[in-house]
C-alpha cells in the first residue's frame, strides 16, 4: 500500500503545480501560485521516501520521477528568490545619506490591538517613512500621538473594511493623491517624496483585494490594480517605489508581469524570500508584502522584522537614490502583446462587478 500512497501523493503535487500554470483568474486556481516552496519540499520528501522505502518497481519509478519533475518545476520559480541567483537590485556602496530612504511596511491586522509593539519597532529603527495597511480609526488614534511630531507629513485613510491605509513621513510629501483605481472601496496613495538632498522620487502605496473565498472570487481586480500601477510607471518614467501588501507572491504570473510592464525591480531577488505572511504559521509562509523600485535605486539594507500581533511581519528596507548607477541594472521589459493584455485586464477590472 505504501507504493500507491506515495505515487498518489507525487501525482497530486504535480497536478497542483500544473494548475498554477493555468491562465485562469478563479481564486482556487491562483491560490496554487502561493505555496510553491511548500510543494517543492513535499515533492522532495516524497521522492526521497520513494527511493528509500519502496522496492524496485513501477510505483517506485513513478513516484520518484513525478516528484523530481514537480521539484524541478517549482524550483524554476523559487530559485530567483534565493542567494543562488544574481541580485536584481545592486547593493549600495558609499551611499550618500541625503539620498537614502528607509521605509517600514506593516500590515497591522485591523483587530490586532498590540499597537505598542509596532510603535516600539518604529522607535528602534527610526524609518523615514511608515506605511501601515488594514489600519482603521482605532489604529490612527494610537499612531497619531506617537508619530505626528517626528513624522509630520502624513496621509490617513482610516477604514473598517480591512483596506485602511496610513502613511507617516519625515520627508516632505508633494502632489499627494488618494486614488480608488479599480474598486471604489480600495484606496491607494500616490505621492512625490522629497529626499534630504532635495531630489524627488515617486511613491505608490497599494493594497489590492486578494483572490480568496471571503474576499473575491477572482484575481481580476487585484491584477488590474497592479497592472494599472505598472502602466502608469511606464507612461511617466521616473524614480519610483511601489510598496504595500500586494496580496500576491513575488513569483506569480501577475507580479512578474507588473514588473515587466513598469520596469520595476525586486530587491529580494538573489537575496531571499523575506516571507511576511502568515506570522503565526511557520510552515505556511510566503512573501506578500513588497517594496519594488525602479532602476534608479540601489539597496542599502532589507530585513523582515519581528511579530507584533498581526498575521504579517513588517518589512524594513533602505534604498539609495543613485541614478548614476541605473545602467548597472537589467530592467525587465514587457512585450507589446503583454501590454495589450494588461490594457484588457485593466479595462475588464473597471467594468466587471465583483460578486462576493
N, C-alpha and C positions, 0 to 999 in steps of 0.2 A: 504493500500500500504506500510505502514511502516514495517509490518512483513516480506513480501517478500524481501524488500530492505535490512533490517538487516540480514535476512537469507542468501541472496546472498553475502553480504559483508563478513559474517562469513565463508562461504564456500570458497570464493575466497582467504581469508587469510590462510585457511587450505591448499588449493592447492598450494599456494606459499611456504608454509612451507614444504610440501611433495616434491615439485620439487627440493628443495635444497638438498634433500637426494638421488636424482637420481645420480648414479655414471657415469655421462657423462661430457665431458670437454667443450662442447659448451659454449660460453661466456654467453649466455642468461640463461643457466641453473645455472652456477656457480654464476651469479650475485645475485641469491636469497639467497646466503650464507651471503651477506653483511648486509642487513637491518634487522637483527634478532630482535634487540631492538625495532625498529620502528614497526615491525609486531606484536611483543608482546604487545606493548602499544595500537595499534589499536584493537587487539583482546580483550584486557581487556576493552577498551571503548565500543566495540560492545557488549560484554557480559553484561556489566552494563546497557547499554541503553536498551537492550532486556528485562532485568529484570524489569526495572523501567517504560518503555514506552509501552510495549506490554501486551495485555490481555492474560490470560492463554489460551494456545492452542498449536497446532503443531509448529507454527513459533517461538513462544517464547522458547519452549523446544529445537528446532533445533538450533536456533541462539545462545542460551546460552551454550548448551553442546559443539557445534562445536567451539565456541570461547574459552571455557575453555580448550578443547583439544589442540587447537593451542597455547594458552598461556603456557600450561604445556610443550609442545614440545620445544618451543623457550626458556623457562627458563632453560631447561636441558643444553642448550649450553651457555646461558648468565651467569648463577649464578656463575660459577667458576671465573668470572672476576668481582666479587663484593666482598664487605667486609663480606658477609655472608659465604664465603668459606675460608678454611685454605690457608695461603700463601704457595706458592711453593718455592720461594727463601727466605731463612731465613733472618731476619733483622740482620744487623751488630751490634756487641757490642764491645766497646773499640777497634775499628778498627785502626790498625797501619796506619798512614798516608802514609808511604812509600810503602804500598801495596794497596793503593786506586787508582782508575782510574775514572775520570769523563769524560763522553762522551756526546757531543751535536750533535744531528742528525737533519738536516734541509733539507727538500726538498724545494728548493728556488723558484721553478716555473720559467722556463727559461725566459719568457718575463717580469717577475717581475723586477722592477727597484729600489726597496726600499732596497738597499744593506746597507745603513746606519743604518736602523732599526735592521737588523741582526747583524751587527758589534757592535752596542750598547749592544745587549744581550750578545754577546761573551765577551765584556769588563766587563760587570756587573757580569757575572757568572764565568769567567776565567776557562773554562774547560781544561782538559789535552789534549783532542782530539776533533777536529771538523770535522764532516763528512757532506758534502753538496751533495745533489742529484739534478739532472737537471741543474747543473752548467756548463756553456759554457765559451768561451773565454772572453765575456763581464764580467761575474762574476769573473773569475780569475783575470782580470785586476783590479777589485775593492777589492778583498780579499787579493791578494798578498802584496800590500803595507802596509796593516793594520796588517797582520798576520805573515809574513815571519820572522820578527825579533824575536818574542816571541814564535812562533810555527815553529821552523826551519826545522823540519822533515816533509816532505810532499810527497804526491802522487797526481799528477794532470792529469786528463783526461778530457780536455775541449771538449765537443761535442755539436752539434746543433740538435741532434735527440731526445732530452729530456732524454738522458741517460748518460750525462756527470757526472763526479764524482770527488770530491776533498777531500783529507784527509790532515789535518794540525795537527801536534802533537808536544807537548813539550817533550814527551817521545821518546826515540830513537827507530827507526824502523829498523828491520833487516830482511834479506831474503825476501824482498818485491817483489811481482809479480803482474802484471796486467794480468788477465786471461779472456778469452772470452769463457765461459764454454759451452753454448748450441747454442747461436746465435752469429754470428760474428760482430754484431753491439751493443751488450750488454756486457759491461765490469763488472768486479768485482775485488776487491782489496783483496789480501791475504798477510798478513804480520805478523811478530813477533814484539811484543811490549815489550820493557824493562822497567819495573817499577822502581821507585826510589830505591827500595830495591835491585835491580839487578836481580830479578827474571823475567822470560819471560812468556808471555801469547800469545795466537794466536788471531788474529782478521780477520774476514771475513766481508767485506763491500759489500753489494749486492743491486741491484735494477732491478729485473726481469721485463719483459714486462707484462702488465696486460691483462686479457681477457676482451676486450671491442670492440665495433663496429669499432672504428677508429684505434685500435692497433693490435688486434689479435682475430681471430675467435674462438680460443680455449685457454684453460688454460694450454695446454700441455707443452709449453716452459717455462712458469713460474714454473709449478710444477716440471719439470725436473731439473731446476736450483736449486731450494730449496732442492730437494731430493739429488742432487749431493753433495751439501754442507753437508747435513746430513750424507751421506755415507762417505765422506772424514773425518768428525769428528769421526765417528765410527771406521774407519780404522786406524786413527792415534790419539788415545785419549790423550788429554792434555787440560789444562785450555784454554777455548775458549770463545770468544764473537762473536756473529753474529749480525750485525747492518745494518739498512738501511730501505728503503721503499720497503717492500716485495710485495706491491700491492695485499695483501691478508689480511684477517681479522684473528685475533688470534684464533677464534674458528672454522675455516674452516677445511674441511677434509684434505687438503694438509698441512697446517701449523701444525696441530696436528700430522700428520704422520711424518713431518720433525722433530719435537721434539722427537718423539719416535725413529726414525732412528738414530739421532745424540745424543740422551740422553740429550737434551737441556731443560732448564727451563725458564719459562716466569715470570719475576719479577712482572708483573701486576696481575697474578692470586692471588686472595684473597685480592687485593688492589683496583682495579678499572679498568675501560676501557681505560682511557687515550686516548680517541679518537682524532686522529690528522687530519682527513680529513672528511668533507670539511670545511675549516675555515670560509667560507662565508655563510654557510647554517646550522644553529644550529640544525635543525630537520633532517638533512641528514649527520650524522657523524658516523664514525666507525674507529677502530684502524688499520691503515695501516703501520705506522712507528714503528719499533720494535728494541728491544735490548734483545736478548736471551743470556743466559750464561750457562756454564757447571756447574756441581755440586761443583766446586772449589770456587765459589764466594758467598758472601753474599751481601745484598743490604743495602747501606747507605741511599740513597735518590733517588726518581724518581719524576719528575714533567713535566707537559706539560706547555710550555712557551706560551707567547702571540703571537698574529698575527703580521706579518711583511710584508704583501702584497702578500704572497704566498697563495695557496689554501690548504697548510698544516701548521699545528702548529709544531714548533720544540719540540723535546723531550730531556730532560736533565736527565741523570742517572749517579749515582755514585755507583760503586761496590768496594768491597774489596776482594782481593785475599786471601782466607783463606782455603787452602787445609785441614787444621786440622779439619774443620767443614763439610767436604763434606759428611760424613756419616749421617749427620742430614737431608739430602735431600732425598726425594723419587724420584729417577731418572727414568723417563719413558723409556721403552724399547720396541722395535718392535719385532713382531713375525717373524719367518722365512718366512712365506707367505708374510708379508708386505715388507720384504727386497727384496724378489724375484719380487714383483710387482714394487717396487721402481726401481730396475735394468731395468725392461722392460720399465718403463716410461722414464728413462734417455736415454736409447738406442733409443727409438722412438723419443724423443725430438731432438736428434742429427741427425737423419736421415730424419725426415719428414719436408717438406718445408712449410713455412708459406705462406698462400695465400693472406692475407690482410696486 
